[in-house]
Amino acid sequence: MAIIVTGAGGFVGRQIVQRLLDAGQSVVGMDTVATGIPTGARAVAGDVCLPAVRAQAFRDGCAALVHLATVPGGAAEADPAASRRVNIDAMYDLLDDAKAAGNRPRIVYASSIAVFGDPLPAAGVDDRTPLAPRMVYGGHKAMMEIAVAMMHNRGEIEGISVRLPGILARPKGPSGMKSAFMSDLFHALRAGEAFICPVSTGATIWAQSVSRCADNLLHALTMDAARMPATRVVTLPAQRITMGDLAAEIARQCSVSPDLVTYQPNAALEAAFGANPPLATPAADHAGFAHDGDPATLVAQALSVIAAG
């Protein structure tokens, strides 16, 4: 049976599919279009909401499902109905399809730190921090964390949900994500171009390179599931860094001046994406998940993915 990856042609999905293929795994890659799904995977292109498309993906069984496909934050806020259709209804259908096609298959669900809402508690976030989503995206992610845990507790799947921080650096261009400025900073400085940052130099973010994110999601596929907490969800470890320090490190590694960056803070963006307090992730640490180690490594990993195209 295959490992099925939704969002397989996307930023994170391509990394995961290629690594699975390199390890000799049988992979089914699902996405709205086949473009971007690595060669070697059985590509299933179409709307994940359609039963016929899902049936094509699950026709040979399901050893595991890595669910990345989503309507992201900004797009979900602009179209809550589309977010419900994809982020809730289609995902629940995928869980049902997976349990019917496999023998208690492992489900790795990419959730988000958006479940905590904003403003975040100034004292910090840890495994005891209550969920308080304010945006549609965060609310829908929180709902499906519960669905994964419920089906796990019923013995129907082996569920693991991981909350992703900011993942860097996403491809240049529209993404539907309000946090896209974090990745746009990389592209601008790598090209030696001026960049207007919409949050302040002291704005703090939680970040992880796409390479480390892929490592963590693949770890979720193979780890001892007994190391997960009873909630079946962990918040991934991340580097907490100011935008000023991030810009300085990118500029250093790209051999350009950090003065290319000017700061024109948007209060709403800063509150939602630039006020991340200290983060403690003991449950994820215990389960074997990790961050990049230090900001220099995070930036180097992100730039290497950009360079590889």
Backbone as CSV, one residue per row, in Angstrom:
resi,resn,N_x,N_y,N_z,CA_x,CA_y,CA_z,C_x,C_y,C_z
1,MET,0.842,-1.200,0.000,0.000,0.000,0.000,0.874,1.244,0.000
2,ALA,0.311,2.332,-0.487,1.083,3.558,-0.689,0.927,4.518,0.480
3,ILE,1.868,5.453,0.534,1.742,6.628,1.391,1.138,7.725,0.537
4,ILE,0.027,8.272,0.969,-0.685,9.299,0.214,-0.348,10.662,0.803
5,VAL,0.042,11.596,-0.053,0.406,12.951,0.375,-0.505,13.934,-0.343
6,THR,-1.294,14.687,0.385,-2.090,15.744,-0.223,-1.265,17.029,-0.250
7,GLY,-1.577,17.899,-1.197,-0.743,19.089,-1.368,0.650,18.722,-1.834
8,ALA,0.743,17.633,-2.618,2.043,17.045,-2.975,2.854,17.907,-3.926
9,GLY,2.208,18.837,-4.610,2.940,19.730,-5.507,3.280,21.054,-4.861
10,GLY,2.981,21.179,-3.585,3.218,22.438,-2.889,4.611,22.537,-2.296
11,PHE,4.812,23.619,-1.595,6.111,23.978,-1.024,6.676,22.884,-0.117
12,VAL,5.892,22.455,0.844,6.325,21.399,1.755,6.115,20.027,1.130
13,GLY,5.015,19.856,0.422,4.676,18.562,-0.148,5.728,18.006,-1.081
14,ARG,6.301,18.851,-1.917,7.339,18.380,-2.850,8.530,17.816,-2.099
15,GLN,8.901,18.477,-1.013,10.033,18.012,-0.212,9.759,16.625,0.362
16,ILE,8.554,16.441,0.891,8.217,15.169,1.524,8.124,14.052,0.492
17,VAL,7.431,14.315,-0.616,7.275,13.282,-1.642,8.629,12.839,-2.170
18,GLN,9.519,13.785,-2.455,10.823,13.415,-3.005,11.619,12.580,-2.014
19,ARG,11.556,12.932,-0.751,12.307,12.160,0.252,11.744,10.755,0.401
20,LEU,10.427,10.628,0.332,9.818,9.298,0.402,10.208,8.456,-0.805
21,LEU,10.199,9.072,-1.977,10.606,8.352,-3.182,12.061,7.926,-3.097
22,ASP,12.910,8.818,-2.611,14.337,8.488,-2.478,14.553,7.322,-1.520
23,ALA,13.626,7.157,-0.575,13.722,6.059,0.393,13.079,4.777,-0.126
24,GLY,12.593,4.815,-1.378,12.021,3.625,-1.986,10.564,3.383,-1.670
25,GLN,9.864,4.389,-1.145,8.461,4.234,-0.794,7.564,4.388,-2.023
26,SER,6.418,3.718,-1.982,5.373,3.919,-2.983,4.533,5.111,-2.542
27,VAL,4.436,6.127,-3.411,3.804,7.386,-3.020,2.717,7.766,-4.020
28,VAL,1.580,8.193,-3.498,0.528,8.813,-4.294,0.507,10.289,-3.924
29,GLY,0.698,11.145,-4.926,0.686,12.583,-4.691,-0.602,13.194,-5.187
30,MET,-1.346,13.838,-4.286,-2.597,14.504,-4.642,-2.393,16.014,-4.651
31,ASP,-2.939,16.659,-5.673,-2.956,18.121,-5.707,-3.977,18.548,-6.753
32,THR,-4.274,19.836,-6.776,-5.270,20.316,-7.732,-4.795,20.142,-9.167
33,VAL,-3.497,20.280,-9.386,-2.880,19.998,-10.682,-1.648,19.136,-10.437
34,ALA,-1.233,18.404,-11.476,-0.095,17.494,-11.321,1.239,18.227,-11.334
35,THR,1.259,19.447,-11.875,2.496,20.213,-11.947,3.096,20.383,-10.552
36,GLY,4.355,20.039,-10.421,5.030,20.188,-9.136,5.137,18.904,-8.350
37,ILE,4.304,17.913,-8.653,4.414,16.633,-7.951,5.634,15.897,-8.498
38,PRO,6.576,15.525,-7.669,7.813,14.910,-8.157,7.568,13.651,-8.992
39,THR,8.366,13.514,-10.026,8.302,12.333,-10.886,8.613,11.087,-10.068
40,GLY,7.815,10.065,-10.267,7.983,8.826,-9.521,6.806,8.540,-8.625
41,ALA,6.098,9.597,-8.230,4.867,9.415,-7.470,3.711,9.204,-8.449
42,ARG,2.714,8.443,-8.044,1.492,8.352,-8.855,0.686,9.614,-8.589
43,ALA,0.579,10.469,-9.587,-0.064,11.769,-9.422,-1.570,11.653,-9.610
44,VAL,-2.299,12.231,-8.679,-3.750,12.326,-8.768,-4.098,13.804,-8.718
45,ALA,-4.547,14.344,-9.843,-4.837,15.769,-9.938,-6.342,15.994,-9.885
46,GLY,-6.762,16.952,-9.091,-8.176,17.276,-9.006,-8.537,17.850,-7.662
47,ASP,-9.814,18.149,-7.496,-10.337,18.755,-6.279,-10.474,17.690,-5.200
48,VAL,-9.777,17.866,-4.092,-9.805,16.891,-3.003,-11.203,16.737,-2.413
49,CYS,-12.074,17.677,-2.685,-13.435,17.591,-2.184,-14.284,16.584,-2.960
50,LEU,-13.834,16.169,-4.138,-14.636,15.289,-4.990,-14.384,13.820,-4.656
51,PRO,-15.440,13.046,-4.392,-15.268,11.628,-4.062,-14.511,10.847,-5.132
52,ALA,-14.734,11.156,-6.414,-14.065,10.417,-7.480,-12.563,10.640,-7.460
53,VAL,-12.149,11.844,-7.127,-10.717,12.151,-7.052,-10.094,11.395,-5.875
54,ARG,-10.752,11.412,-4.741,-10.227,10.690,-3.575,-10.209,9.181,-3.831
55,ALA,-11.230,8.677,-4.509,-11.270,7.235,-4.800,-10.087,6.828,-5.663
56,GLN,-9.705,7.688,-6.597,-8.545,7.392,-7.438,-7.274,7.320,-6.590
57,ALA,-7.170,8.201,-5.611,-5.973,8.220,-4.757,-5.894,6.989,-3.869
58,PHE,-7.030,6.546,-3.361,-7.042,5.458,-2.385,-7.265,4.081,-3.008
59,ARG,-7.240,3.978,-4.329,-7.645,2.737,-4.995,-6.749,1.547,-4.634
60,ASP,-5.495,1.815,-4.295,-4.565,0.717,-3.982,-4.299,0.586,-2.493
61,GLY,-5.181,1.159,-1.683,-5.000,1.086,-0.244,-4.246,2.286,0.303
62,CYS,-4.095,2.314,1.617,-3.451,3.454,2.284,-2.652,2.970,3.481
63,ALA,-1.335,3.016,3.354,-0.476,2.698,4.488,-0.406,3.878,5.455
64,ALA,-0.417,5.098,4.886,-0.339,6.320,5.686,-0.821,7.480,4.839
65,LEU,-1.239,8.542,5.509,-1.684,9.765,4.839,-0.998,10.953,5.492
66,VAL,-0.328,11.758,4.667,0.227,13.033,5.125,-0.656,14.121,4.517
67,HIS,-1.387,14.813,5.371,-2.377,15.772,4.867,-1.861,17.206,5.014
68,LEU,-1.493,17.780,3.859,-0.961,19.137,3.807,-1.900,20.114,3.101
69,ALA,-2.753,19.603,2.212,-3.609,20.472,1.403,-4.484,21.335,2.307
70,THR,-4.569,22.613,1.984,-5.336,23.522,2.836,-5.671,24.798,2.086
71,VAL,-6.713,25.468,2.527,-6.954,26.860,2.160,-6.275,27.684,3.245
72,PRO,-5.186,28.421,2.923,-4.393,29.082,3.967,-5.094,30.290,4.577
73,GLY,-4.407,30.865,5.588,-5.019,31.853,6.458,-5.746,33.004,5.805
74,GLY,-5.025,33.774,4.970,-5.641,34.934,4.349,-6.781,34.552,3.428
75,ALA,-6.583,33.484,2.649,-7.614,33.010,1.728,-8.821,32.473,2.499
76,ALA,-8.576,31.804,3.618,-9.673,31.279,4.425,-10.496,32.414,5.015
77,GLU,-9.827,33.479,5.430,-10.534,34.618,5.995,-11.389,35.298,4.935
78,ALA,-10.885,35.353,3.701,-11.621,35.989,2.608,-12.783,35.133,2.130
79,ASP,-12.674,33.813,2.282,-13.711,32.901,1.784,-13.918,31.770,2.798
80,PRO,-14.607,32.040,3.887,-14.805,31.013,4.911,-15.497,29.763,4.393
81,ALA,-16.363,29.907,3.396,-17.060,28.740,2.858,-16.082,27.793,2.173
82,ALA,-15.137,28.354,1.425,-14.122,27.515,0.790,-13.244,26.844,1.833
83,SER,-12.935,27.570,2.900,-12.142,26.987,3.975,-12.879,25.818,4.609
84,ARG,-14.159,25.983,4.856,-14.930,24.876,5.438,-14.948,23.680,4.485
85,ARG,-15.148,23.949,3.199,-15.256,22.864,2.218,-13.980,22.042,2.155
86,VAL,-12.812,22.715,2.169,-11.530,22.020,2.037,-10.956,21.634,3.395
87,ASN,-10.911,22.594,4.318,-10.196,22.388,5.576,-10.960,21.544,6.591
88,ILE,-12.279,21.437,6.423,-13.068,20.602,7.329,-13.706,19.426,6.578
89,ASP,-14.607,19.738,5.650,-15.390,18.668,5.016,-14.512,17.683,4.256
90,ALA,-13.622,18.195,3.401,-12.775,17.304,2.607,-11.809,16.533,3.495
91,MET,-11.302,17.200,4.534,-10.374,16.484,5.400,-11.073,15.355,6.154
92,TYR,-12.278,15.605,6.636,-12.999,14.543,7.334,-13.258,13.376,6.388
93,ASP,-13.605,13.689,5.142,-13.799,12.636,4.140,-12.503,11.868,3.897
94,LEU,-11.375,12.579,3.865,-10.081,11.907,3.701,-9.804,10.952,4.846
95,LEU,-10.130,11.352,6.056,-9.926,10.472,7.203,-10.783,9.211,7.078
96,ASP,-12.024,9.386,6.654,-12.895,8.226,6.450,-12.351,7.324,5.340
97,ASP,-11.886,7.937,4.250,-11.330,7.162,3.139,-10.094,6.390,3.586
98,ALA,-9.254,7.041,4.371,-8.008,6.406,4.811,-8.295,5.211,5.707
99,LYS,-9.212,5.363,6.645,-9.489,4.252,7.558,-10.153,3.088,6.811
100,ALA,-10.914,3.401,5.744,-11.545,2.335,4.959,-10.545,1.622,4.063
101,ALA,-9.491,2.329,3.641,-8.526,1.772,2.679,-7.312,1.147,3.334
102,GLY,-7.156,1.308,4.646,-5.971,0.797,5.323,-6.321,0.082,6.613
103,ASN,-5.306,-0.474,7.235,-5.462,-1.141,8.519,-4.925,-0.210,9.605
104,ARG,-5.818,0.598,10.140,-5.429,1.645,11.105,-4.226,2.432,10.589
105,PRO,-4.387,3.101,9.438,-3.255,3.824,8.844,-2.812,4.993,9.706
106,ARG,-1.541,5.325,9.581,-1.036,6.495,10.298,-1.426,7.758,9.534
107,ILE,-1.968,8.712,10.251,-2.354,10.000,9.683,-1.446,11.064,10.275
108,VAL,-0.759,11.800,9.415,0.049,12.943,9.858,-0.643,14.195,9.334
109,TYR,-1.178,14.976,10.248,-1.967,16.156,9.905,-1.172,17.420,10.191
110,ALA,-1.011,18.250,9.172,-0.305,19.521,9.333,-1.287,20.577,9.835
111,SER,-1.261,20.810,11.146,-2.063,21.864,11.742,-1.216,23.146,11.783
112,SER,-1.570,24.078,12.641,-0.934,25.394,12.616,-0.959,26.047,13.988
113,ILE,0.029,26.905,14.222,0.032,27.700,15.450,-1.127,28.693,15.469
114,ALA,-1.845,28.822,14.348,-3.021,29.704,14.314,-4.100,29.245,15.285
115,VAL,-4.019,28.004,15.749,-5.030,27.518,16.712,-4.969,28.284,18.024
116,PHE,-3.828,28.920,18.328,-3.695,29.645,19.584,-4.341,31.025,19.529
117,GLY,-4.622,31.512,18.320,-5.227,32.821,18.167,-4.260,33.949,18.441
118,ASP,-4.802,35.158,18.519,-4.000,36.321,18.869,-4.891,37.314,19.614
119,PRO,-4.312,38.084,20.538,-2.892,38.086,20.898,-2.525,36.849,21.718
120,LEU,-1.272,36.424,21.545,-0.758,35.303,22.316,-0.388,35.784,23.717
121,PRO,-0.403,34.904,24.702,-0.031,35.316,26.071,1.415,35.787,26.130
122,ALA,1.635,36.973,26.651,2.975,37.567,26.656,3.984,36.732,27.427
123,ALA,3.506,35.981,28.417,4.419,35.170,29.227,4.962,33.974,28.462
124,GLY,4.311,33.600,27.368,4.798,32.494,26.561,3.724,31.458,26.266
125,VAL,4.060,30.576,25.342,3.170,29.488,24.936,3.866,28.172,25.240
126,ASP,3.105,27.228,25.806,3.639,25.890,26.049,2.523,24.882,25.824
127,ASP,2.736,23.652,26.242,1.761,22.594,25.980,0.451,22.772,26.744
128,ARG,0.444,23.666,27.723,-0.780,23.892,28.501,-1.576,25.083,28.002
129,THR,-1.057,25.811,27.028,-1.741,27.008,26.535,-3.060,26.620,25.867
130,PRO,-4.168,27.213,26.293,-5.459,26.851,25.690,-5.570,27.357,24.254
131,LEU,-6.351,26.661,23.467,-6.598,27.093,22.095,-7.649,28.196,22.121
132,ALA,-7.370,29.268,21.382,-8.295,30.394,21.332,-8.266,31.015,19.938
133,PRO,-8.568,30.223,18.893,-8.461,30.756,17.526,-9.436,31.900,17.295
134,ARG,-8.974,32.875,16.551,-9.820,34.008,16.177,-10.095,34.008,14.683
135,MET,-9.099,33.601,13.890,-9.278,33.534,12.444,-9.959,32.225,12.059
136,VAL,-10.661,32.244,10.938,-11.346,31.067,10.416,-10.370,29.905,10.254
137,TYR,-9.202,30.202,9.700,-8.194,29.165,9.451,-7.809,28.442,10.740
138,GLY,-7.498,29.199,11.778,-7.115,28.600,13.044,-8.239,27.805,13.671
139,GLY,-9.460,28.304,13.556,-10.597,27.583,14.098,-10.812,26.251,13.402
140,HIS,-10.692,26.247,12.090,-10.885,25.004,11.338,-9.764,24.005,11.627
141,LYS,-8.544,24.498,11.775,-7.441,23.599,12.130,-7.681,22.963,13.498
142,ALA,-8.139,23.756,14.448,-8.401,23.227,15.788,-9.487,22.155,15.750
143,MET,-10.520,22.383,14.964,-11.596,21.393,14.849,-11.067,20.054,14.338
144,MET,-10.190,20.109,13.354,-9.718,18.865,12.758,-8.646,18.181,13.602
145,GLU,-7.942,18.909,14.442,-7.097,18.252,15.446,-7.946,17.331,16.319
146,ILE,-9.114,17.816,16.701,-10.003,17.016,17.543,-10.515,15.801,16.782
147,ALA,-10.821,15.982,15.497,-11.295,14.853,14.689,-10.229,13.764,14.597
148,VAL,-8.967,14.169,14.387,-7.873,13.191,14.322,-7.758,12.449,15.646
149,ALA,-7.812,13.175,16.762,-7.703,12.538,18.079,-8.869,11.602,18.331
150,MET,-10.070,12.020,17.942,-11.256,11.189,18.162,-11.139,9.871,17.392
151,MET,-10.756,9.927,16.119,-10.642,8.696,15.333,-9.498,7.817,15.842
152,HIS,-8.449,8.455,16.348,-7.367,7.676,16.958,-7.883,6.935,18.190
153,ASN,-8.605,7.646,19.036,-9.102,7.045,20.268,-10.104,5.925,20.006
154,ARG,-10.761,5.974,18.862,-11.700,4.928,18.466,-10.996,3.723,17.843
155,GLY,-9.663,3.839,17.644,-8.912,2.739,17.059,-9.025,2.653,15.552
156,GLU,-9.502,3.728,14.903,-9.718,3.693,13.457,-8.485,4.121,12.670
157,ILE,-7.692,4.999,13.253,-6.459,5.484,12.642,-5.399,5.594,13.731
158,GLU,-4.170,5.826,13.316,-3.111,6.183,14.250,-2.793,7.650,13.964
159,GLY,-3.338,8.535,14.773,-3.322,9.953,14.445,-2.213,10.736,15.107
160,ILE,-1.578,11.603,14.313,-0.554,12.519,14.809,-0.774,13.878,14.135
161,SER,-1.056,14.892,14.937,-1.183,16.254,14.421,0.008,17.081,14.876
162,VAL,0.563,17.863,13.969,1.693,18.725,14.311,1.352,20.155,13.911
163,ARG,1.561,21.084,14.843,1.266,22.498,14.571,2.506,23.153,14.002
164,LEU,2.388,23.621,12.752,3.522,24.234,12.073,3.649,25.708,12.439
165,PRO,4.894,26.184,12.659,5.146,27.617,12.795,5.301,28.232,11.401
166,GLY,5.899,29.413,11.303,6.211,29.974,9.998,7.255,29.115,9.295
167,ILE,6.988,28.707,8.061,7.898,27.853,7.310,8.579,28.694,6.236
168,LEU,9.926,28.652,6.222,10.703,29.543,5.364,11.629,28.764,4.448
169,ALA,11.830,29.291,3.258,11.168,30.445,2.691,10.292,29.966,1.535
170,ARG,9.032,30.323,1.587,8.092,29.894,0.564,8.419,30.523,-0.786
171,PRO,7.973,29.899,-1.890,8.266,30.457,-3.210,7.726,31.869,-3.362
172,LYS,8.375,32.616,-4.222,7.949,33.987,-4.495,6.624,33.973,-5.235
173,GLY,5.767,34.910,-4.903,4.480,34.994,-5.586,3.328,34.853,-4.616
174,PRO,2.093,35.086,-5.108,0.913,35.021,-4.245,0.762,33.650,-3.595
175,SER,0.444,33.642,-2.291,0.290,32.373,-1.578,-1.017,32.298,-0.797
176,GLY,-1.706,33.437,-0.669,-2.919,33.457,0.137,-2.631,33.504,1.628
177,MET,-1.353,33.689,1.997,-0.975,33.691,3.409,-0.615,35.110,3.842
178,LYS,-1.205,35.549,4.949,-0.903,36.888,5.447,0.525,36.994,5.966
179,SER,1.127,35.850,6.287,2.506,35.841,6.790,3.538,35.738,5.678
180,ALA,3.126,35.914,4.429,4.032,35.721,3.293,5.223,36.682,3.316
181,PHE,5.090,37.795,4.037,6.191,38.763,4.076,7.469,38.141,4.641
182,MET,7.344,37.139,5.496,8.534,36.507,6.066,9.378,35.850,4.979
183,SER,8.728,35.202,4.038,9.438,34.574,2.929,9.850,35.598,1.877
184,ASP,9.009,36.599,1.651,9.334,37.629,0.660,10.642,38.332,1.014
185,LEU,10.928,38.453,2.297,12.177,39.063,2.746,13.381,38.308,2.195
186,PHE,13.337,36.987,2.222,14.429,36.170,1.687,14.643,36.452,0.205
187,HIS,13.559,36.443,-0.555,13.675,36.604,-2.000,14.231,37.983,-2.358
188,ALA,13.781,39.009,-1.638,14.250,40.356,-1.935,15.742,40.494,-1.656
189,LEU,16.195,40.081,-0.487,17.605,40.243,-0.142,18.498,39.345,-0.994
190,ARG,18.038,38.163,-1.333,18.832,37.284,-2.200,19.041,37.925,-3.572
191,ALA,18.046,38.703,-4.012,18.150,39.401,-5.297,18.795,40.773,-5.161
192,GLY,19.155,41.170,-3.938,19.752,42.484,-3.722,18.776,43.619,-3.886
193,GLU,17.506,43.353,-3.615,16.457,44.349,-3.820,15.995,44.939,-2.488
194,ALA,15.507,46.179,-2.557,14.951,46.819,-1.367,13.667,46.109,-0.962
195,PHE,13.387,46.123,0.355,12.199,45.440,0.857,11.579,46.283,1.957
196,ILE,10.273,46.484,1.869,9.535,47.176,2.917,8.873,46.124,3.783
197,CYS,9.293,46.038,5.024,8.781,45.020,5.946,7.541,45.573,6.651
198,PRO,6.427,44.818,6.626,5.184,45.336,7.207,5.043,45.133,8.709
199,VAL,6.123,44.657,9.357,6.160,44.608,10.819,7.467,45.258,11.266
200,SER,7.588,45.547,12.543,8.739,46.296,13.044,9.996,45.443,13.121
201,THR,11.131,46.097,13.266,12.405,45.394,13.386,12.432,44.496,14.627
202,GLY,11.668,44.872,15.659,11.630,44.075,16.885,10.529,43.030,16.921
203,ALA,9.757,42.918,15.835,8.689,41.914,15.785,9.282,40.517,15.913
204,THR,8.678,39.679,16.725,9.198,38.332,16.950,8.322,37.294,16.256
205,ILE,8.980,36.339,15.597,8.265,35.268,14.895,8.785,33.911,15.378
206,TRP,7.995,32.878,15.153,8.448,31.495,15.318,8.654,30.938,13.920
207,ALA,9.835,30.403,13.655,10.132,29.974,12.287,10.900,28.669,12.256
208,GLN,10.784,28.021,11.113,11.450,26.752,10.858,11.703,26.684,9.354
209,SER,12.831,26.133,8.944,13.092,25.988,7.511,12.219,24.882,6.943
210,VAL,11.963,24.952,5.638,11.156,23.906,5.003,11.848,22.554,5.091
211,SER,13.177,22.541,5.070,13.905,21.275,5.198,13.646,20.645,6.556
212,ARG,13.720,21.448,7.607,13.456,20.933,8.945,11.991,20.533,9.090
213,CYS,11.094,21.299,8.491,9.680,20.953,8.529,9.452,19.578,7.895
214,ALA,10.060,19.344,6.734,9.929,18.040,6.082,10.499,16.940,6.966
215,ASP,11.645,17.213,7.598,12.232,16.233,8.520,11.237,15.877,9.628
216,ASN,10.587,16.893,10.173,9.658,16.657,11.276,8.427,15.873,10.828
217,LEU,7.910,16.180,9.653,6.735,15.462,9.164,7.075,14.011,8.828
218,LEU,8.262,13.793,8.285,8.688,12.418,8.017,8.939,11.663,9.323
219,HIS,9.466,12.364,10.321,9.627,11.742,11.639,8.269,11.301,12.180
220,ALA,7.236,12.121,11.947,5.897,11.775,12.416,5.381,10.492,11.759
221,LEU,5.855,10.196,10.563,5.443,8.973,9.870,6.051,7.720,10.491
222,THR,7.213,7.841,11.077,7.963,6.654,11.499,8.187,6.545,13.006
223,MET,7.907,7.589,13.762,8.197,7.598,15.189,7.327,6.601,15.951
224,ASP,7.753,6.284,17.162,6.953,5.492,18.079,5.765,6.347,18.518
225,ALA,4.585,6.000,18.039,3.401,6.823,18.304,3.070,6.917,19.782
226,ALA,3.580,5.987,20.583,3.320,6.024,22.020,3.982,7.220,22.690
227,ARG,4.924,7.853,22.004,5.593,9.025,22.578,4.767,10.301,22.427
228,MET,3.656,10.221,21.703,2.772,11.379,21.560,1.929,11.566,22.815
229,PRO,1.560,12.808,23.128,0.671,13.037,24.272,-0.738,12.520,23.982
230,ALA,-1.559,12.474,25.007,-2.921,11.953,24.860,-3.747,12.770,23.875
231,THR,-3.423,14.044,23.710,-4.149,14.893,22.770,-3.870,14.533,21.315
232,ARG,-2.789,13.782,21.081,-2.329,13.380,19.737,-1.823,14.563,18.917
233,VAL,-1.491,15.665,19.573,-1.015,16.847,18.845,0.158,17.461,19.585
234,VAL,1.139,17.945,18.815,2.262,18.695,19.381,2.465,19.975,18.587
235,THR,2.977,20.978,19.275,3.424,22.200,18.613,4.899,22.025,18.286
236,LEU,5.265,22.170,17.013,6.644,21.916,16.624,7.595,22.933,17.232
237,PRO,8.784,22.501,17.635,9.808,23.451,18.090,10.150,24.433,16.967
238,ALA,10.497,25.647,17.327,10.805,26.673,16.328,11.839,27.641,16.876
239,GLN,12.526,28.292,15.963,13.404,29.392,16.342,12.561,30.636,16.563
240,ARG,12.736,31.296,17.708,12.086,32.585,17.951,13.115,33.660,17.631
241,ILE,12.780,34.521,16.673,13.752,35.484,16.174,13.044,36.777,15.813
242,THR,13.724,37.905,15.984,13.140,39.176,15.566,13.320,39.343,14.065
243,MET,12.447,40.127,13.464,12.568,40.369,12.031,13.857,41.115,11.711
244,GLY,14.308,41.988,12.621,15.566,42.685,12.395,16.745,41.738,12.369
245,ASP,16.771,40.797,13.320,17.865,39.823,13.347,17.785,38.867,12.155
246,LEU,16.571,38.499,11.757,16.414,37.632,10.589,16.925,38.341,9.341
247,ALA,16.547,39.607,9.181,17.005,40.363,8.015,18.521,40.486,8.009
248,ALA,19.107,40.738,9.167,20.557,40.884,9.250,21.263,39.590,8.865
249,GLU,20.739,38.451,9.296,21.364,37.162,8.983,21.211,36.811,7.504
250,ILE,20.045,37.090,6.942,19.860,36.849,5.501,20.820,37.735,4.711
251,ALA,20.901,39.007,5.097,21.789,39.935,4.394,23.237,39.475,4.493
252,ARG,23.635,39.002,5.661,25.014,38.527,5.835,25.303,37.362,4.903
253,GLN,24.386,36.393,4.844,24.629,35.222,4.021,24.498,35.515,2.530
254,CYS,23.773,36.569,2.187,23.628,36.964,0.780,24.634,38.049,0.377
255,SER,25.468,38.473,1.336,26.491,39.504,1.084,25.885,40.797,0.560
256,VAL,24.778,41.225,1.191,24.153,42.503,0.859,23.962,43.288,2.152
257,SER,23.596,44.555,2.016,23.421,45.406,3.192,22.042,45.189,3.809
258,PRO,21.982,45.061,5.136,20.673,44.980,5.788,19.877,46.267,5.659
259,ASP,20.550,47.345,5.235,19.856,48.618,5.046,18.897,48.577,3.863
260,LEU,18.942,47.495,3.076,17.947,47.331,2.007,16.540,47.175,2.584
261,VAL,16.468,46.829,3.863,15.172,46.609,4.502,14.760,47.857,5.276
262,THR,13.564,48.355,4.998,12.961,49.423,5.797,11.690,48.866,6.436
263,TYR,11.275,49.486,7.519,10.182,48.932,8.311,9.019,49.920,8.378
264,GLN,7.865,49.474,7.928,6.636,50.257,7.991,5.557,49.367,8.618
265,PRO,5.552,49.280,9.942,4.688,48.303,10.618,3.197,48.541,10.380
266,ASN,2.514,47.440,10.117,1.058,47.396,10.063,0.596,46.793,11.391
267,ALA,-0.199,47.537,12.122,-0.550,47.121,13.487,-1.235,45.757,13.518
268,ALA,-2.121,45.504,12.573,-2.845,44.228,12.571,-1.913,43.066,12.260
269,LEU,-1.028,43.249,11.280,-0.077,42.187,10.946,0.886,41.937,12.103
270,GLU,1.329,43.018,12.728,2.267,42.868,13.850,1.619,42.099,14.996
271,ALA,0.355,42.408,15.276,-0.335,41.717,16.366,-0.520,40.237,16.053
272,ALA,-0.810,39.922,14.799,-1.106,38.538,14.429,0.149,37.708,14.186
273,PHE,1.204,38.337,13.619,2.360,37.552,13.171,3.702,38.045,13.695
274,GLY,3.712,39.127,14.453,4.980,39.670,14.899,5.085,39.848,16.402
275,ALA,4.254,39.135,17.138,4.271,39.254,18.599,4.300,37.873,19.239
276,ASN,5.108,36.982,18.666,5.193,35.625,19.193,6.092,35.602,20.426
277,PRO,5.550,35.197,21.568,6.297,35.205,22.830,7.218,33.990,22.922
278,PRO,7.924,33.806,24.029,8.722,32.584,24.207,7.875,31.328,23.988
279,LEU,8.487,30.304,23.414,7.789,29.067,23.067,8.492,27.885,23.728
280,ALA,7.732,27.067,24.454,8.260,25.839,25.044,7.461,24.663,24.485
281,THR,8.165,23.628,24.020,7.493,22.503,23.355,7.954,21.160,23.945
282,PRO,7.770,20.943,25.248,8.285,19.708,25.851,7.690,18.430,25.266
283,ALA,6.415,18.445,24.899,5.817,17.228,24.330,6.459,16.885,22.996
284,ALA,6.684,17.888,22.158,7.327,17.648,20.866,8.786,17.244,21.047
285,ASP,9.466,17.864,21.997,10.858,17.496,22.274,10.936,16.025,22.695
286,HIS,10.030,15.622,23.568,10.006,14.236,24.044,9.733,13.263,22.891
287,ALA,8.912,13.700,21.950,8.546,12.838,20.827,9.607,12.806,19.730
288,GLY,10.655,13.623,19.872,11.758,13.569,18.913,11.717,14.598,17.809
289,PHE,10.823,15.580,17.901,10.784,16.657,16.920,11.833,17.716,17.289
290,ALA,12.241,18.532,16.307,13.328,19.482,16.561,13.184,20.725,15.697
291,HIS,13.855,21.822,16.110,13.957,23.010,15.265,15.299,22.997,14.545
292,ASP,15.623,24.081,13.861,16.828,24.118,13.033,18.122,24.200,13.821
293,GLY,18.045,24.546,15.081,19.250,24.610,15.904,19.674,26.016,16.229
294,ASP,19.762,26.873,15.207,20.113,28.282,15.412,19.663,29.061,14.182
295,PRO,19.556,30.406,14.303,19.067,31.199,13.185,19.928,31.090,11.930
296,ALA,21.245,30.990,12.083,22.118,30.901,10.911,21.822,29.641,10.101
297,THR,21.584,28.534,10.791,21.260,27.292,10.086,19.892,27.396,9.428
298,LEU,18.934,27.982,10.110,17.606,28.176,9.524,17.712,28.955,8.214
299,VAL,18.433,30.075,8.254,18.562,30.916,7.055,19.300,30.166,5.951
300,ALA,20.366,29.470,6.292,21.127,28.739,5.282,20.260,27.663,4.635
301,GLN,19.482,26.955,5.420,18.602,25.910,4.884,17.557,26.522,3.961
302,ALA,16.966,27.638,4.381,15.950,28.283,3.559,16.531,28.780,2.243
303,LEU,17.697,29.400,2.293,18.320,29.905,1.073,18.716,28.774,0.132
304,SER,19.111,27.630,0.681,19.514,26.523,-0.172,18.325,25.982,-0.956
305,VAL,17.147,25.976,-0.352,15.959,25.517,-1.058,15.576,26.506,-2.157
306,ILE,15.685,27.809,-1.867,15.416,28.812,-2.897,16.368,28.623,-4.069
307,ALA,17.649,28.412,-3.775,18.658,28.258,-4.836,18.395,27.015,-5.679
308,ALA,17.861,25.966,-5.042,17.594,24.721,-5.773,16.349,24.843,-6.655
309,GLY,15.601,25.910,-6.453,14.411,26.113,-7.267,13.236,25.299,-6.809
